[in-house]
Amino acid sequence: MKPYKQLDHTADLSCSARGKTLEELFENSARAMFDIISGGRAVKIKDEAEEVEDIAVRAEGIDNESLLVTWLNELLYLSFSKKILFYKFNITAVQNFSLSAVSRGYKISDKTHVKKEIKSVTYHGLKIIKKIRYYEVNIIFDV
């Protein structure tokens, strides 16, 4: 008999995002991620927040997929390190696999506003697809 056994464990969550432009796709992907984190209350909770902050965010990648992962993981890092729950995203430029943005969020003093903790954004199956009228992507989050 082995001294261990493997257990099935699902530690992922996925979502699909769309946008007419790459900027809108990236903004909507971030909005989806923070809606998951806040249990769909990211925009509603801001009215209860004491302090709102605008944070400049830059990200770079080697292609659009890596840029998306870097962007979302940077937002996760900033959210965790600065204790901010983001609810608004304004990407000013996406070019040459580089991104500049200003993200707005509110300070959270504890985890009462965090309904689902996301550890990171994965590359698993990530592919940005250009449709006729919009871009679409399926994102898997490690929770």
Secondary structure as GFF3:
##gff-version 3
##sequence-region A 1 143
A	DSSP	beta_strand	12	19	.	.	.	ID=ss1
A	DSSP	alpha_helix	22	38	.	.	.	ID=ss2
A	DSSP	alpha_helix	42	45	.	.	.	ID=ss3
A	DSSP	three_ten_helix	46	48	.	.	.	ID=ss4
A	DSSP	beta_strand	52	60	.	.	.	ID=ss5
A	DSSP	alpha_helix	64	82	.	.	.	ID=ss6
A	DSSP	beta_strand	84	95	.	.	.	ID=ss7
A	DSSP	beta_strand	98	107	.	.	.	ID=ss8
A	DSSP	three_ten_helix	111	113	.	.	.	ID=ss9
A	DSSP	beta_strand	120	121	.	.	.	ID=ss10
A	DSSP	beta_strand	129	130	.	.	.	ID=ss11
A	DSSP	beta_strand	135	142	.	.	.	ID=ss12
###
